[in-house]
Structures are given as C-alpha cells and as structure tokens.
Amino acid sequence: MAKFLFTVVPIHGHISPGLPIARRLVEMGHEVLWYSTSKYQGKIEATGARFTKVQAAKDYDDGDLNEAFPGRGKLNGLNQLKFDMKHIFFDEMVGFDADLGRILEEYPADAVVMDSAFAGMMPMKLRGRAPKSAVYGILPLTLSSRDAAPFGFGLQPSATPLGRIRNRLLNGFVQNMVFADVQKHVNALLTRLGAPKLPCFYLDAPAALSDLFIQGTCPSFEYPRSDLPQNVTFVGPYLPAKPQDFTPPIWWEEMKEHRPVVHVTQGTIANADFHQLLIPTIEALASEDMLVVATTGGKPLEMVDIPLPNNVRLEKFIPHHELLPHVDVMVTNAGYGGVQMAIHSAVPLVAAGKSEDKPEVCARVEWAGVGINLKTGRPTKDQVLRAVREVLHTSSYKENVQRLSKEFQSCNALERTAQELVGLAESR
C-alpha cells in the first residue's frame, strides 16, 4: 500500500475537495498523513487520515483572513489579490518548506497531494529533492495559453490568428507588468530558501512543477487549449458529500407550487456585504410571481438588513444536494464549487462576481451557454431582474445546462482521482 502526504492551503474551499479523496484512499487501504492548521484537525481526522500540525508556518484561522494577515482589509480589487498572492500563498512557503522537510524525513511519502494554490513544495521541487507530487485543481485553469487570455481578465478564449495575437500581448502584459512584482517576490523567497528561481510564470508553476495535475471539472466547462500540458487530466467536478441529517424548513413544500423557484447565494467567502448581490436580488424579485430562496452561507440572518418581501425564504444554509433539484434559476457570485453543483443539477445561472477567481467562473458560465454573466460584482436590481427573466424564458440556457449536466453526472471525480493518485504513487 502507498503512503500519501496531503498538504493543502488551509482555507475551507481548498481543503474541502481533498477530504473525500483522503477518505477514499484510506478506505482503499493506503496510509494518509495530512499537514494543516489546527482548525481543520477534526475534519481531517474524520476521514481516517492522520493529522500533523503546522509548526514553522502560521497556524491561522481562514475565517478572518484580514485579522490573520494585517493590512489586507484596507485593500480591494487587484491590490488585495496581489497582497493575497504574496503574503497568504507565497510568504507562508518559508514555514511550509521547513515543516515539510522535517515531515518527509520521518514519513517518506510515495506521493504528495496538493491543491492548485499550495506553494509549499516549490522550493523542494526546484532543488530536485521532492517526492512525486500531484495537484488537484479547485479553480478554473490558471495556465497561460496561446488560445486564451490571461487568468483574471474574464475574457472569452480565441484561437483565431487575431485572437492569438491578443492573447500573446495580454499574457506578456500580465506577466511582465501587472504581476511582475509578485513574480519578483516569489523568486526572492526561493533564493532565500536556496532554490532556483521559477522557470515559468508563477500561475503556470502548479502544473509545470507537478507530476500530475488533476483538474476538477469536465472539458466542456474549461477553455480548449491546443498547448495543454500532457500531465493535466480532467476527472469531473469535485462535489460536496450529500448530508445525512438534513431537516427541511417548514416552508419546503412551497417549492412544489406552480411558480419558478430562484435561489440566490453569495457563497461562504465573499459574503461580508449582502448589498453586493443577495439584497439586490431579493429586492429585484419582490414583485415577481416567484419563490426566492436566499442563503447567507452561514452568516447571521440579521445581516440581511431589509424587510423581507412575502415571496422570500431566508436561511443560513441549505445543502445544494437537497435544494437545487427544486430550483429553476440560481443567482450567484460564482464560486467555482457552487456553480459546478448547479450545473450538475441542471440549474441555469445568473452569475455576478468580481473577486478571487469569480470573473473567470462567470466567463465560463457565459462561454458554456449555461447562464448569463452580468460582468459585475454589484449588479443593479434592474440587471438582476432582466437576467432572471431572460434565463427563465430562453430555452437555450436550460438545454445547454442539461447537456453539460449529463457530462458532469457521467464522471466520478472521486474514483478517478483516487485511481490517478494510486497510479502515480506506484509508478517508477
């Protein structure tokens, strides 16, 4: 049996897809050790994996990144993104490198499993002394390509001669101007750790430096790339486990009435200000003959600080496995996992997100024809109303999402991922 070391960015959306993978490997008889922060010890140990806590790296709580990383809360947009890249994802590489070196001496893993944002193995890989490694992709592909614009622009792909000129110019601009300071920051850290500089743009490094890159989606929800690296494989979407103890709220049967059901959510991360999307959606649909199911992603209901219209049902959280089969349209700020869960359930989308990877998720919603991309993180009530009406009354959105749903449902991402990882660990 093989020995696996999981080492993942200690943030909920990065760890969650890995938990069922670790559980499946344990069920298959393999040994799994997971290196992480204290907050996730219980969830990790519940998979059957052994837990080892960060020592040299920061033992932070991802529930308040602004507190864990002072100065972040004063920034927004591109400046906050660059701060996150430098200080959350790459500065922590110093502590990760020290911890992982010690762990691997005591636990000679056959393969290391990371998420696509974890940088802690980079120094060891570049020094040429790392075990085999695999990455699971929890974001849209960030890889540079002659057939696509740089990650973050939210632009549609193009492999035409003019499109490739656009892509080349934009990729050069992003790498040599916009994020040149991030690349310089990373290389300075690597030099400090006695490792060579990156041989590529830092967003390309997870695929370039790993033996296997497992992308958690289907090809139909990712841009085609004629220059896709050979170590990239698609396994289907990583979906949350279906809960065993769900108790429906008292209004549940109302979703079986003969009126459209619209679900609105801002997910579990970018939900500090419900005036961005959740409240405008509630207000936009207040006079419509629809049932609006709004969820706060675990935040207090009092944060929705408006009088609730009669057609709104507000809850902290409802498992999407239970809710989405009853939904006609989902309005979302476009977290990758939530969007893929909606597609799996054949629910067309209205997408409005501008933080983290959300512009890229929104762009793929548009490209795949499974919904409308509002191209803003703060839509007006009129924008939301018109988009919901269009999705409800235009058959192509439902047809496209049903086609993609069949592809999603034909995949078993968990089994495919486990097979790929075991194959890597046992390969010579």
Secondary structure, 3 states (H helix, E strand, C coil): CCEEEEECCCCHHHHCCHHHHHHHHHHCCCEEEEEECHHHHHHHHCCCCEEEECCCCCCCCHHHHHHHCCCHHHCCHHHHHHHHHHHHHHCCHHHHHHHHHHHHHHCCCCEEEEECCCCCCHHHHHHCCCCEEEEEECCCCCCCECCECCCCCCCCCCCCHHHHHHHHHHHHHHHHHHCHHHHHHHHHHHHHCCCCCCCCCHHHHHHHCCCEEEECCCHHHCCCCCCCCCCEEECCCCCCCCCCCCCCCCCHHHHHCCCCEEEEECCCCCCCCCCCCHHHHHHHCCCCCCEEEEECCCCCHHHCCCCCCCCEEEECCCCHHHHHHHCCEEEECCCHHHHHHHHHCCCCEEECCCCCCHHHHHHHHHHHCCEEECCCCCCCHHHHHHHHHHHHHCHHHHHHHHHHHHHHHCCCHHHHHHHHHHHHHHCC
